[in-house]
Amino acid sequence: MSAATPPSSSSPALDTFRDIILWRRKKVSATVVLVSTATWILLQVYQFNFITVASWFIIFILASLFLWGNVLRLLGKEPPNVSDFDISEQTTMEITNTYRIFLEDVLRWMFHVTVDENWFVFARTLVGLLLLSYIGAFFDFLTLVYIGITMVMIVPVIYMKYGDQIQRSGEKVNGEMGRFYEIFDEKVVRQRMSKFVKQEKEKKNV
């Protein structure tokens, strides 16, 4: 019996997402940046309510579609038929699989951090989370989401252009961190463990 073939890692939904964050579809990417920036300004700077902004956005879309359809009729053209518009089962399955893979990766990462016998990874993760919580105290949720969207739209493009330099710098940092870990493990952790074992032996002998 042949083994089941694993699902392909590439899908139209993922390809579209990659194209957007890598600015291969410049109009869509620019729209994402402009909409997120306008939303943040309206909600954060001008203190508008989210429901108000969402209502305005929907009104704008409906009015644009209404005007577009009527202009096409005035020009003697047939407006596009959207009665058969639907989301295919394949697209739904691709989106579901994407979230499933993401959740599995998160769970694997959590087990790697907590179960694997590598205290340095655990300590580094805790420091990162504490740093993130400290930074989060200065921003509200909306601002953090906006920063996240902006980073997603900027970082991949920068990495595509300067990936080699970033990779070399990352290797140097990892090398330095590895040496620091070895020194810390040898001079602090092992010495404390040996002292602890020695003290336990002395207590047992007494």
Phi, psi and omega in degrees: 000126185283148180288148179290136180284134181292150180295147181293139181286345181258139178211159179304322180295315179293321178297320178295318178299316178298317180299324182289313184285340177265007176060034173281333172251085191297323181294316180294317180298316178296324178296318178300313181295316182294316181295315180295320179293315179297320179296316180296319180295316182294319184278323188265317184276310182269358173059036174284155177283146182299318181296324178296312180295318179297321178295316177301318181297316179294320177299318179298316180295314181297318180295320179296315179294322178297312180296320180298314180296320180289325177296319178297321179293320178296328179277002179079017179256152180274125177294153182297144180274116181251010181292333180266011181290127177206165177262120185293156178296326180296317179297319178299316179294323179295318178295317179297316179295325178297314178293323179295315179297319178298316179296319178297319178296320178296316180295319178298318179297319180296318179291325178296322181286320189263326187266317181298144184277069177220091185294336181294319177296319179298314180295319180296321178295317178298318179297318179297318179292321177296320178296320179295319178294325178293317178293321181296338179292340182266353182229153173271175186298319181298316180295320178297320177296317179296318177298319179298315178297317179298317179296319179297326181278345184251313188300313181301323180294317178297319181293324178297324182277322186238033184298320182297313180296318180295321180294318179296318178296321178296321178295321177296316179297317179297322177296316178295319179294322177296317178295319177298320179297317180296317179295314181296319180295320183285317188268341183244300187294309183294322179295318178294322179294318179295320178296320180296316179297319180296317179295322178294321178296318179297320178295322179292322180293325178290000000 
